[in-house]
Structure formats: C-alpha cells, structure tokens
Amino acid sequence: MNYNANLNPRITDEQIFEKITEEQESIGYYNLPFQNTTQIKEYAKTVKQKDIAIIGIGGSTLGTFAIYDFLRRSNSYDKELHFFESTDPIDLKTRIDCLELENTLFIVISKSGTTIETISIFKYLNTQTKIDKNNCIVITENDSKLNSYAKKNDIKTFEVPKDVGGRFSVFSAVGLVPLAIIGIDIDSLLKGCKKVYNSFFQKKEFYKPMMTKARFIAEYKHKFNINVVFSYSALLKGFNQWYVQLWGESLGKLDNDNTNQGLTPIGILGPVDQHSFLQLIIEGKRDKTVTFIKVNDFENDIEIPNYKLEGLEELDYIENIPFSKLINYQADATIRAVQDLGDIPCDTITIDKVDEYNLARLMFGYELLTSIVGQFLHINTYNQPGVENGKIILKNKLKNRK
Amino acid sequence: MNYNANLNPRITDEQIFEKITEEQESIGYYNLPFQNTTQIKEYAKTVKQKDIAIIGIGGSTLGTFAIYDFLRRSNSYDKELHFFESTDPIDLKTRIDCLELENTLFIVISKSGTTIETISIFKYLNTQTKIDKNNCIVITENDSKLNSYAKKNDIKTFEVPKDVGGRFSVFSAVGLVPLAIIGIDIDSLLKGCKKVYNSFFQKKEFYKPMMTKARFIAEYKHKFNINVVFSYSALLKGFNQWYVQLWGESLGKLDNDNTNQGLTPIGILGPVDQHSFLQLIIEGKRDKTVTFIKVNDFENDIEIPNYKLEGLEELDYIENIPFSKLINYQADATIRAVQDLGDIPCDTITIDKVDEYNLARLMFGYELLTSIVGQFLHINTYNQPGVENGKIILKNKLKNRK
C-alpha cells in the first residue's frame, strides 16, 4: 500500500488569482467599471430639484456618502444630498427640516425592496409632502416589492443587479444615479475603477502589492485581528465608514470549517485621532495592522500665516507652512513613530488629488482587496447570514405587539 | 527555614475601591461634580455672539461635541457651536465659511497651551478677522504659554486644572463654558455626575455592577480585546467618539511589567450598523464584548403612518408604530440575537430621556469605569506617553524643513 498526501499546502498567489478570476462569472461588482452610463447621465440632466433625499441604509448609502463627503467641500454643486437612514425619531425630524420639501427629489434605494428602515421612513415622508412620479425615483432589484410599487405608480426605476451585493454596489446605479444628479463625474469614477481592475487582472503594478497585503492579513489573522485605516484628511470620514462596512460584513464569517473568522475594521482620522486612538496603537497590545492614507495635493491650499501671538513665540516655527504640508508632516511623523517600534505592520497609500478618479481607485482597490482576503480565508465574502436571526426576531416582535 | 507567600492573589473589589478612593487626591476629575459654576454661568449670560467657534482638538472638543450632538436636535438654541480641530485645509476653509465672522466668539482651548493644530488654526483665523478681547476667550492651564498670550492681550481666561487630564475634562471649564454659552443646563450635567459619584462611593446601586463589569473586562482582556459600544440613537454619535478616546487613550498602555496592554474601543450606531458591523459581531471571532445603549423616551415622537404603498402591502405590519418604539424593538431584537449565541458577553444601559442629567450620568459613569478598569490592569490611566515620540519627530521635521 502506498499513501501520499499534501493536505495543508500553502496556497499560491496563482491559485488565488484563478479563484478571483472565476468569481467574476457570479459576482457582479467586477463588471461595473465597464457599464454604459449614458442612461444615468441623460436622466441626471433632467432633474430640476435642488434637494436630493436618499432614503436607504447600509450598502444603499455608505458608498455614495463616502464619495460625496470627499468631494463636496472642494466643489460647488448646486444640489445637495441628504441621507435618511436612521429610525431615530429626533434625527429623522431634524433631517426633514433641512429639506425644502417642494423642491426635493426622493430616491428610495433598497436592493431587496423591503428594508424595514427604508420603507418606514418613506411611508412617513409620504405624509409630509405629496410624493409621486414627479419627485421620486426608485433603485432596487427588478423583481422586488419596491419595484412593484414603482411600476404601479409609474415611478422611474434603476436596477440593482442581483449579483451585486449592497456593500459592493457603490459603482452601480445605487451610487452613480444620485452622484450624477448633483454633478459628480461618474465616468471619471469608473475610469478609476478600470485602472485598478486592469492593473490587477493584467498582473501589473497593483497585482503583487495586493496579493502580498491580502496574504499577510489572512495569514496573521489571529495575531493581528484588527485592521486600522488611519486617514489623514477630514474628507475621508465617509470613506472610513464605508470601509468598516465592506471589511466587517464581508470578512466576519464562519469559514468552511465552521470556525468564527473575523478581521475587525477600524477607521480613524488624522490628525484628530493622534489625540485619541494613537496612544492605543503605540503602547497597546500588538493586535493591529495600520494602513495610513494620505492626500498628496489638496489644491487651493492655505498657509499658516506669519502672524505673531505675543507670549506664544515658542511656536513661531510653524509659520509659513501650508496646511496641506502640515497635515502630511503630521502623517509622516506618525508613520515614522509607528515604524520605529518595529513590531506593528503598517503600509501607506497616497492619493494624488481630491477628485473622482483618485477616490474611485482607492475604493475599487479596497473592494478587490476584500475579495482576495476572503479567498485566502475560505469564506463567502458576499453574503451576510449572521444578521438574519435579528430580522426574524424583529419581525415577530412587530407583528405580535399589543 | 520557613517561606510562605501568596504572590498572585486575586485582587478584591475592596482593594480596588481603596485605590480609587486614594486616587481622588491626585486625579482632579473626581472633584468636578462639586465645583461652583457661578462664574461660568455669569460669563455665559454676557455673550452676545451667535456663532461660537471652538478651536481645540482631542480632549478639548470631543466631550463638548458629545453633549452638544446629543441635545442640539431636540432643543432650539439660538447660538451654534462650530468645531475647529483638523488641519485639513479644505475642511478648515469650509468650516470658516459657515461662520458669520463679525458675529463669532472664538474659544481657544488647549490644556498645554501649545497644541500645534490649535495654534496653527488660531493664527490663520487671526488673518481672517480681527480677534481680540471682545471676541475671544481662552481655556488653558494657568501657567501655559497660551495663558501668557491671553494675559498680554487682556483676553478672558478660564482654567483647566493641572490634575484634570484632557480626556477627563468635559465637566471642567473645557466643556462647561461653551455649553453654558449656548444655553445647556450645566448644573443638570453636574447633578448627573454627582448621582453616579455618590452611588459609587457610597457603595449603592452602581457600585456592584461597575466593579463586576470592570473586573470582567480586565480579567478577559486577552480573550475579549475589543469593547464595542452599540448605541441605538443617532444622537449618540458624538458620545461614541468621546468613548473611543477615553477608553483607547486611557487603557492602551504599558503595564507595570512593561507589557503592552490594550482594550480596543469601537463605537457603532443602531440601526444603521445592523447593516454593517453586526455581521462581524454575530459570525466573527469571539473577541468582542458588546454594550448596548438605548434611549427610553425620545419625547415629541413621530409615528409610522397608516399610509398604503401599493405593491408593498407585505410591510403593512409596521404601520402605527412610533419610531421610538421601532428603534427600541430593533435594539431588543439585536440584543436577543446576540444573547442567543451564548458566547458573546453583552450588557445594556438604558438612558431615560434625552437631557443633560441623563447623558452626564452615562459619561461620568464611563469615566469612572475607565478608572476602575485601569486599576485592575495596573496601568497609569491618566497619561499618554505613547504619542510623545511622534510629536518630537514632527517638531524636528517642521523646524528643519527647507
């Protein structure tokens, strides 16, 4: 008798690459960079309303908010996005008060079409103003109950493809429609996605760094179970929130051995969180990787003036430094301080400019990284079975209430 | 020869209690509930400006923002707080654009008096409008360089006591002065603090739960190295950020054995993060404790109306539910789903109402809990030596730039 085996080989980059390549047949987000945007852009031009209210939650809003939050301060859009996601009654009333209701377009976004928060808020909004085909559109799967509602009321719809999951849907109609309406260049967004897609699948510049990073994160998942993104720009707050959903919901799973996996995402901002979370990174347990994100060129910069404050002469050395330089010096000093410790894995991503193309590269890159890490971990990156039990309990509570 | 020892006894609650009691001699935040607020209230009445710009970062702003964020939507204050903390040039310009500069009071807050972000932003603001004793006050230690600046320019100052650390300073002048100015009842805040203080130090209702929780967190610090606060109200976003600083910066330390400690704080919001982080809690690695925070009474509630959406009849069962009930049903369903798993430590804190007294109880309670956990961990809860190296590197970079 002869027996020969290699039961636990170290998986190769090439094997992972093949799996990712195969995944494209069933996972729709990989195709989004190549979609035709004509219809969306044509529709966007017809929108007259000034306030755009997005009624959605989770994957229906986080990506759109990330892009809007990054760009809105350095662009003067003549329309404004408003996000309705929480069922907190005080928050909800405050957000409604910010709308000029007669001059608002309502965009109802729910992939499944029956998201309880979204439909509750939408019902309430219907009692605050008349909502019909003239001031409402719907973005959902094409056979959902929300789609039926739209059809029965002659309301325009855009489709969320069935094979595009909520947290991977920002570059589908979910994100592109509201972003195009306020004037964001959605073709530049997709150009950024394509750049990353091609570079990875043609095994060019991004291939090796992505594989190396994903492998490290997966292989050290027990030692470094927390992945911190430390973004040195206030404009990346929305991106951080989007990253937390993408990473946490995709990678927090039972694996094929029924073991609880889970890489915990944390998003923090520099320099503000130098005065908060940084102490924990530096002296805390060595359970974290840190990815720094920097913005190279903020454009339209301002400078710390040569303005004397009597008594505070000690700080005169900061004069004549552009703020964009200061924040990047702060990032570099923190990176150096972390590297000096020698036992905290860290890397740095630099965004060239505050524009559509560069943010989309970052975001599509993170989607791809998430997929690759998921393959290394032998999990289903694209479902979220863990939240179903809570939904059932809630439904029973609501149906059986007195 | 005889040798008898008990080298590693399990520390008793009583021993911890004694240490906390002793700590009060050198740690100032314990005394803040009992301060006289007359001077602050008198000054607050004299402020005429409508926009209140707080220039500060970290402990100088997070607590104030937490309280303001919690209360502002259900109160109609006739003044508005604006926070200047980031050196991001685009963010900074946007925040300045929101001010009516001639109708703004500038409050410069820095405990040390030489915080680089704060002084940089303050210098810049000085070139945007005339700043002097008529539209500026300073909150700092009484021998700081910022205090010298104020004295030389006849600018009013409030003191941050030396023995009150930044992240424990919200109930000192740091928080009370700006909050009193916009009309928040600071005596109710202190009443909430006193309630917790007395209950703990007189070993009444809060004593046992706090000790039990702190002991659990400390004794299971390796298994459960992440402490999630899951707040079911959009109004608690600022509280979550404040908690992250308090917990992370206080408890991320080298202990007396020179070992890296570190309990990682995470703040999330319900129901929004049911669609994001919850999957990771449910199916991810069992490395997290979860504390749910609920608001019992939102007041001025609104209800999901009895409004039919043709095609969406499936969801008619949500009609006539007040939103405050819905969000609490959502919390309860999530709590139940987490409890059903049987291996995730969780607890629930319920706030009675959206007011000063109740939020202060929560916040002072968290400060006390942080102190107790710090004692269990044998660390210095009140310093932050880990961030010093980065500051030195930055200073050298700035001084030696070409």
Interface residues (C-beta under 8 A of the other chain):
Chain A: I57 G58 G59 L62 R73 S74 E85 S86 T87 D88 P89 I90 D91 L92 K93 T94 G113 T114 I116 E117 I119 S120 F122 K123 Y124 N126 T127 K145 L146 N147 S148 Y149 A150 K151 K152 N153 G166 R167 N225 I226 S233 A234 L235 Q241 V244 Q245 G248 E249 L251 G252 K253 L254 N260 Q261 G262 L263 T264 I266 L269 P271 V272 Q274 H275 S276 F277 L278 Q279 L280 I281 I282 E283 G284 K285 R286 D287 K288 F298 N300 D301 I302 E303 I304 P305 Y307 L309 E310 G311 L312 E314 L315 Y317 I318 E319 I321 P322 F323 S324 K325 L326 I327 Y329 Q330 D332 A333 T334 R336 A337 D340 V354 Q384 P385 G386 V387 N389 G390 K391 I393 L394 K395 K397 L398 K399 R401
Chain B: I57 G58 G59 L62 R73 S74 E85 S86 T87 D88 P89 I90 D91 L92 K93 T94 G113 T114 I116 E117 I119 S120 F122 K123 Y124 N126 T127 K145 L146 N147 S148 Y149 A150 K151 K152 N153 G166 R167 N225 I226 S233 A234 L235 Q241 V244 Q245 G248 E249 L251 G252 K253 L254 N260 Q261 G262 T264 I266 L269 P271 V272 Q274 H275 S276 F277 L278 Q279 L280 I281 I282 E283 G284 K285 R286 D287 K288 F298 N300 D301 I302 E303 I304 P305 Y307 L309 E310 G311 L312 E314 L315 Y317 I318 E319 I321 P322 F323 S324 K325 L326 I327 Y329 Q330 D332 A333 T334 R336 A337 D340 V354 Q384 P385 G386 V387 N389 G390 K391 I393 L394 K395 K397 L398 K399 R401
